[in-house]
Amino acid sequence: MQISMKRTARGAALLAMGSVLLAGCASATPGGSAAPGESSAPAAGSGETLIVYTNSNGDGRGEWVTAQAAEAGIDIEIVGLGGADLTNRIIAEKNNPVGDVVFGLNTMFFESLKAEEAIVGYEPEWSADVPQDAGDPVDGAYWPLVDQAIVMVYDEASVADAPSDIAELWTDPAYQGTYEVNTALGQATPQLVVAGILAPYVDESGEVSDEGWAQVEAYFANGSPAVEGTDLYARFDRDEVDYGIVPSGGIIARDAEYGTTTAIVPSENGVPFVTEQIGVIAGTDRQEQAQAFIDWFGSAEVQGAFAEEFNSMPVNEGAQAQANPEIVELIGSVERADIDYALVREHIGTWVERIELEYLP
């Protein structure tokens, strides 16, 4: 399927992270439970088997990683949970850790693990092959694996008058009610959308300007609330909405399923990215094995094979040649928003509380 993009001078666009905040959460199994055949509660100290925590085990990912690791001589046991649940579990276990390594959580979740000292720094063999600022450039507590852009999309075949910038959707009365908004602010993706809108209006202390709050208020007031259990593209098909947020990784599959030609609404301020990270869990008795797993799994060879199998966009530059060309084009066409995820992690709870109290019905 062909992806077309309207570009601003900065070539930016916004595609919803429809998952967690990210694609990692979108990849998790329903309800955050372990996938079939995968443990959700392993016993501590299970021999030489490496316990791998992830929220990116769905759609066959967990089985694929387990099988490929076995071929490489690495015995792993996948434990799959949703992003927030997994983050809380690792923090709760930090004085008596069960897991050895964690991957798939987005940057904000990893910032929470770092703040709680639940992960430890390690520089992988492939560290020079990824942009330092895509992971943790300060302490190297986590490193990037997969990128997804959170963008506002529409079906180019059905929409003739798309806005030149995403903010027009909620500031121009002509677009009132034409875009979907997810008001489930306990989820990662809606939180990332909020972070993206507020990013240009937040100071170093986390204080949001009046203009920033006005943007958020207008965004929620003028959109069409998401329908639980109904895919955005199904709403496109029923002419209920023309625009909505999704993670970039889900576009190609949706175009194939619904017969759409997805285009992206540009964003002058760039778009949020969901970057799935990997790190060593603090206190593991299998630290060397955990490091060896990270060296293997984040390598160009393995990430390239993973990209081919699951249509992902690897951060490792050596693996990008194996990614779907349409995904490469998409990611290259949008600009990453300047978001301080450590600052967002610290203040997102307060921001969400204000939005729920003042701006939602």
N, C-alpha and C positions, 0 to 999 in steps of 0.2 A: 504494500500500500504506500501511496505517496503522501508525504507530509509537506504541506505548504505553509510558509510563514510570512506574515507581514512584518517588516522590519522598521524600527525607528532608526535614528542615526546611530544609536548605541546598539541596535540589533537585539533588544532585550525582549523577553516574553515571560509569561507566568503560567505554569501548568501545575495543577494541584497535586499535591502529594497525596492524593487520595488515600493514602494509607496511614502514617506517623507520622507520626510526623513522618512518615516516611515510608517509603517503599518497603523498608524492612518490615514495618508492621503489616503492610499489605501482603507481604509474603508469608506472614505467620499463619498458622492454622486457625480456623474459626474458634473464637472464644479464648485464644491464647493457649490452647491445650497442645499437648505433644501430638505429632502426626502419628498415624498408625505404624506400629513397629518401633516407635521411639519412646524412650523412657521419659517420664516427667519427674521422677523422684529417685535418682540413683543413690546408692549407699556411698558414703564417703570412703576414700581409700580403696577403690576397687582395682587393686593390682596395678598393672601397667596401662590399663585402659584410660585414655585421656577423656575427661568429661568436658564436652563442648557445649556451652550454652549459646542459644541463638533464637532470634525472633524471625529468622529468614530460612525456615526449614520446610515451608509449605511448597506445594506444587512439585514435589519430587526433589527439592533441593537437598533436604536432609539425607535422603537415600543416596543421592548422587555423590555428595561430599563424603559420606561414610565409605562408599564403594571405592571411590578414587583414592581416598587416604589409605585404605587397606592395600590397594595395589602399590602404593608408595611405601608400604611397611609401617604405617601409622595406624594403631588400633584406637578408634575413637567411639564414644557413645554420645549421640546427639540428644540434647534436652531442649525441647522447643516450648517457648512461652511467648505471649504478647510482649511488646516492648516495655510498657510501664510495669507490668507484673514481673518481668525478668529483671529489670533494673532494681525494683524493690527487693526481690529475692536475693540478689547478689549482695546488696547492702545489708540485708538482715543476716546473711551468712558470713559476713566479713571476719568475725571472730572465730569462726569454725568453717572455713570454706569447703564446699562440696565440688564446685566447678573449677576447672583449670584455665580455661580460655573462653572468651566471649566474642562473638562477631555478629554483625547485622544491625545492632542498635545504631541509631543516628547520633549525630554530634551532641545534641542536647542531653540525651540519656548518658552518653559517655562522660560529658562534663559533670553530671551528677555523680557518677561512679568515681571520677577523679576527685571531686570535692570531698567525698566520703572516704577517700583513700582505700577504695575497694579494688583498684587496679594498680599495677606497677608498670613503670616505664621499661621499654625494650626497643632497641633499634633493629628492625628486620634487615635481612640481607638485601632486600629490594627497596630500601628507604630512598635511595637516590633516584628511583624510577617514578616517584609520586611527588606532586607539589607539596612542599612542607606545610603550607597554610591550609591544606585540605584536611589535615589531621590535627594533632596537637603539637604545634611548632615550639611551644615553651618547654614542655617536659617529656614529650614523646611517650605519653601514657597510652595513646591510641593512635592507630594508623588507618588511612582510608583504603577501602576496597572498591566500592561501587557507588556511582553517582546517579541521582535522579533529580530532575528539575521539577519544581512544583509550578505548574503553569495553568493559565486560563485558556480554555480551548473552545472551539466551535466547529461545526461541520461547514466547510467552505462551499459545499454544493447547495446548502440551504440558506446561507446568510450572505447578503449582498452588501451590507452597510456596517461592517465591523468597525469598532472604534480604533483610533490610531494609538491609544494608550489605555491601559487597563482601568485607570482611575475614572475615565469617562463613563464606565458602566454605572458607577454610583453617584456621579456628579452631574450627568446629563439626563434630564427627565425622559428623553427619548428611549433610554434603555431600562427604565424602571420596570422591575419584575421579570426581566429577560434573562437574568443569570441566577444560577443556583448558589446558595450559601449554606454551608454546613454549620449548624449552631451547636453541635455536640462538642463543646470546647474542652471536654476532658480527653479528647483524642488528639493525637500528635499532629495530623495534617492541618486541622483547623487552627491549631496553635501556631503552626509555622506560617500559615496565611496571615494571621494577626501580626506575627513578628515581622513579616515582610512589609505589611502596610505601615507599621509603626517605625520601622528602622530609620527612615529619614528624619523622624521627629523625636528621637530619644537622645538625651544627653548622657554623659559618662556615668552619672549617678543613677540612671534608669528612669529619670523624670521625663514624662511625655508631654509635649507641648499641647496647647488647646487645639491647634490645627491638626495635630495627629489624632486626637480623640474625635474631632469632627469628621475626619476621614473614616475612622472605624465605625462611628455611629451611622454615617451615610451608607457604608458598605452593607451593614446588617439591615438597615431600614428599607433599602430599595431592592433587595434581592428576594428570590423565591426560595423559601426553606427547603432543604433537601428532604426527600421522602425516604424514610427508613426502609431498607431492603430493596430499593429501586435504583438501578444503575443510572448514572448521569446520561449515558448514551440512549437508554430506553426513554428517558424524558425528551431527549432530542427527537427521537423517532415519533413521539406522540405530540410534538410541537408544544410541549409545556414550557420549555426554556430553550434559549439559543446558545447559552454560554455556561461554563462550569469549570471547576478545578479538578485536575487529575495529575497523578505522577506520570512522568514521561515514559516510564517503563510499561505502562498499560495502553499506550496509544495504538500501537500496531495491532495488537490482539483485538482491540475494540473496533478498529476500522475493518478488520477481517470479518468480525461477527455482525456488525451493523451496516456494512457497506458505506461507511462515511469516508470523507476525505478531511482529516483533521487539520485545522490551522490553529495558530496560536496568536492570542491578543498580545501585542508588545507591551512592555513595561519599562518606562523611562528609568526607574530606579532598580532595575534588575529583578531577578526572581529568586525565591528561596530554593536552596538545594538540599535534598536529603542525601547525605553521604553516609553510607554504611561503613562502620569502623570495626577494628579488631584490636584486642588487647589481652594481656595476661592478668588473670584474677589474682589479687594479692593473697599471699599466704599459702598458695598451692604447694603441695609436696612434689609436684611434677613440673617444676618451672622450666627445666631444660626441654622436656617433651613439649610443653606448651609453646616455647620459643621455636622449636623445630617445626611444629604445626603451622605457626604463623609464617615462618620462612617459606614453607611449602605452599600453603594455601594462597598467600598474597603474591606469589611469584607470577611473572608474565605468562608462563606456560599454563599454569592452572587457572588463573583468572581469564586467560584467553579462551580456554576450553569451557569455563563456566559461562562466559559471555555468549559463546556459540550455542550452548545448551539452553540457556534461560533468557536470552535476548536482553542481557544487562549491559550497562556501560561501565567498563572497568576504569578505575582511576590510574592504574599502572599503565604508563605510556607504552610499554612494550607489549601489552596485551590488546591495545585498542585496534590494531589491524584486524583482529579476529571478531570484532564487534559488528553487529548489523549496521551497514552503512547509513541506513535511515536514522538509527539512534545516534550515531556519530554526528550526522548532520544536525540533528535536533539539538543535542547538547552544545555543539559548537556555535549554534545560532543565537543562543540566549546568554545573557550576561548574568553572572552570579551576583545576587544582591549583597551589599556590605552589611552583614548581620553579625553582631558580637554574640555568639551563642552562650558564652559564659554569663554575659549580662542578662540575656533573655532567660536563661535557666533560673537566675536569681529573682527575676521580677515577673515571670509569666503568670504565676499564681495570682498575684495582685492584679495584674491586667485583666485576666480572665474573670476574676471576681467582680471587677468594676463593669465589665461588658455584660455579664449575666444580670447584674443588679440594675444597670441603667439603660442598656441598649437592646436587650432581648425582651420579647413579649412575656 
